[in-house]
């Protein structure tokens, strides 16, 4: 708000321009009270502090907001930073404004950029504050916008902290609320601080492009006016170049340089009626070629924040792509101010914009799914996913509309209907065709999921699902399944260990061992045994110190597999590398050799017409020697000491590294194949869980090399 100081008369004139019935007396009182409370306080820039609340009020006045919101902006820092109190503000300005000022104060006190756990809790508080009155967050967003506009006065390290917080939280929140202009400006102001070189580079190229192509916007706008005039359609055409950060993000997403980026110009056509919107669309598509896959009709399927518009991309002059948004004036108001349109004025009266979403309903849909979150990090991930994503609309077989984030899969669809449905999914159909679960759903498609009793979520589903709700439900189910499996394995290990010393692993015995080892109870003790975090010897020793075995008999490789004939030897198939504990099948080869595959190995499909070569096999129960190689595909951060720590972690899980190969080296990460010697499939799960828990491990998966022909070179019979 540079230049001369913004006076109370300036503010009143701005509010009066859209709300002639404004309470001028109350506005003047708030302006005077705020000025008095902040008397003597200065900003980092050296300006009087009160210039900041006035600037925030002016930003909100530009959004044509009601008196209560404007007055809250003027007073938003009084309770926190001055001698003013809630009671005093309530006495002078009433309950509504006191509540709003108090809400903004509480938001200001949230340290949103703190550690992950605290950040998740603060997000929870932020949504609670928003659910009471959404105008609280409108004031907070305007407050952040003015602070970002004047950020240069801050210390460099504080600038970076504020910019990151803005990019992570406030910009996406503004976008989620439908205030796209604010999101773009916040992102660009933060981008200027976080990566000034990249922004300067974009700006330089922009200037060069404009110099080379004259005024592209003016020429395309002129062409569009001619087409609309031909069709006798009355509309306003607004053209603009996209913001530097928007261009930078697109360059990163598409991995292409500025020169190859086409749709860097955007045009909005604002019409009188909804019918005109479709008439404009026809005129535009008749004149220019539409780009396939770049059409979206948010008029017939609005976004959850009330956004309505038709989006299309066409090939304009010189083959340049141009993005066009078509909407009515009322739709445009919602597109500009989002949920704030609920409180805004037009032509002197509080508007009942039919397209403005009810703020209470909107915030309830946003918060209700987070209420069930138990894990703080899961909650935070869910919040960020929900704030950043755009929507696709699909249909159930009965014709009900389901809203999902862009990029959602049939798994997300199933969990959106009910957690029980999601957990039982075995397949999916889109528009009647069977598709893999990882298929991305597109707007307007009909989705059907196939479920089966006894099906349980798979760990790979976490990579397929995109919504916070689905990921949370899958994690919870996997935790319960893993714990149950580990307890079962632990119980078997405990039974064998206690029998080895002539004792019985009763509940009382296990409870005593748990208390001695300071664990919550017998189930926790068994789960830790199953995860190999406790040895059988340690458990027995906790109850019978003098009888603890010096070692438990291991199942040797010579008797590891049951179902072989006398004299038959086996090899593990290199394609699937089966482990004890997995269901297996044998394929015979000449020379009496048997190659063991997992039951779900794709390679065995090639033997379907030779059933005589199949042998039903199973692993011997008991503790196997850690002698079975399995390859793990691990992606880790490229930082000092990370690889050493990962190797140590593998060793601590009683797994020996037999080989290590680097697959990919990038400046920020390494991808490597690590071959480890393991006992069984539970040992594998335990190791993967431990690796996944490390903050520097980006991804870890079991590597199956299906290119390697099973059989180890043996001649087929």
Phi, psi and omega in degrees: 000051188295185180084207181295154179301142180277117187267171177297326179293321177300314182295315181297320179298320181294317179291318182298332182298333178244346181221081183301338182267019180302149179277086185300321181299316181291321178298316179296320180296318180294318179299315181293317182294316178298316179299319180293317182294325183267007180307129177089346179276143182235153174274170177303329183285349182096354178283157173302140186300325186295345176298333181289306177303324179295319179295322178296317178299321181294321178299317181288328176294325177296337177271006177060044183272167186287167183302318184301320181291318180297316181293321177301320178299317180296329186252006194296338179255003187291314183294325183279316192254357183228185181281359180295153179232164177303315183299319181292316178297320179298317181296318184280322192237358175097168185296315186301310182291321178300317179296317180296314180298318179297320179297317178295320179301316180295322178296318181299326182281353177283127177272084190290341183259019181282194184302162184306312184297313180295322182298320178298316180295322180291324175300319179302313180295323180298317180291325177296315179298318180295323185293335178287316177198113186295341180296337176302314182285332177296318177294318182296321179294318178294322176300314179294322181298314180293322177298322179288327178293333183246025189290338184300340181283347182277165175294147184307316183293327179286326176301314182296316180300313181295321181294318179295318178299320179296314182293322184280325191241301190287320179296309178296328178295317177300318178295319181296332179274000177089003181270073189296321180300320181290320178302313183297318181292318178299316179299316184291322178294322178290320179301321180301327181273315187287319183220070184298327181296316181296318181295317180298322179297316178299315182298318180299316181292326178299312182299318179298316181299317180294324180294321183284325187251020183054211182265089183301317184300315182296320182292316181292321177301317178299316179299318181294320180300319180299316182295318181291326179295321177302319181274005180056044180250126180269124181199158176258134182247124180241122179245147180202156171274145181289158182292150181307318182292323179300319178292317180300315181298319180294322177298320180290316183295318185267358180051052178221158181281168182302320185296334181267355181279128186258306188274071179260000175246140179235144180231139176243132177244115184256118187253177179276319185229165178295322179300322178298328180302314182286330175294318177298317180302315179299317181296318181295315182289334178288326184274321182237152182284126179286142177274121183302143176078004183243028179247131177222133179250093178273006174279312179283335178229083184294157173286164184294339179268014175093357184295129176227133179182157170259131178247132172215153175238130181234158175273113183266216180300142175056027179074006180289135177279140181230129178269132182236131175244131184238127183203166175275173180298316180295320177296322180296320178301317179292321180296327181280320187246355176060224182294343178295341180300339180298329184256356190279163181249150170216136180054038172085359179230152175297116188280143170258077182289117184296342182264352180287127181286147176291117185302323181296316179293318182300312183291328178295319179294328181287326187266331189299324182287341180275346182295333183274352183294131178258323185270127184301316183292322177299319180300313182298317179299317180297317180300310184295320178300314183293327182282325187277338193270151171267177187246151166239154182239125179231174186238145171282166177303336179274356178096003176288144181271132176243126177267132179222159175292153175302137182092001182291156183242171176304332176298314178299320178302313182297315181289333177294330179284307178191143180302321181298320178296313181302315182296336186258009184293134174237347180189176182209154173233137173241124184052039176084353182259136178293131182224157174294156181296338182274003180299135178277128181282140178251160180306135173083358181280153175262128185240135176228133177252145179257128183241160179213141175296142178089349178287142177229153180302146177256152180297330180294341180297333180299329178280337183274318183290149178239335183277150178299321181299314181294313181300320180296314181296320180295314179301316182297316180296318180296320179299317180293318179296312181299315181297316179299319180293318180294322179296318179298314179295316179300321180297320179293318178296319180294317179302312181295319183293316181289323177298327181298334179251016175078024180237171181246137181274067179285167178300322180295317179297314181294323177297320178296316179298319180298315179297318180299320181272007177058048176250163186297324182179185184298321182296319178296320178299314181294320179299319179292324175297316180296328179274004180067023176274343175228138177270157177300324181297319179297322181291313179298318182297329180296331181258317182235080184303328184276345185254359186304128181293150179277354178174148179259137182302132179261149175282117182286161182298330183293337179236026185288328185246131178258134179122356178278148174282163177303133177087349178282137173246159182237155171233146173279133180296130181290343182286323184239348177042067183297150180239151172309136182104342178266150175289134187228162176221148179250143174242124183277150176229156179302143183094015176065015177277147178235128177259125184265126177242157168288154185296336182258014182292126180300334184297330186286349178299332182288350180255011184300330181271009178232061185299337181293343181269355183274137175233134177280118183234162171210157179281147175293135177286151180126185181270118180270157175290148178282077188227016185247114181290135172222137179266133176247133176264109187239132173250122183233156177294142181272077178230158181300131173086352185293312182299317179299319181292324179294319178296319178297317181299318179297317178298321180295335178273016178062035178242132181263133177277119180261340178197152180216125182230132176277125181265322185208136176236121177237164180302329185252349179207160171244142170241128184221154172258122180243120176267125182236150177264122186235163178279309188199184184292329177293323176299319178297311180300319180298317181292316180297319179299317180294320180291318179299330182286343181283131186294338181267000176266114182279325181201146174214129180219154172287130182267123176244120184263085183288350178285336180282126183285127179291149177123348175056029176089357180293150180278135180289149177281000000 
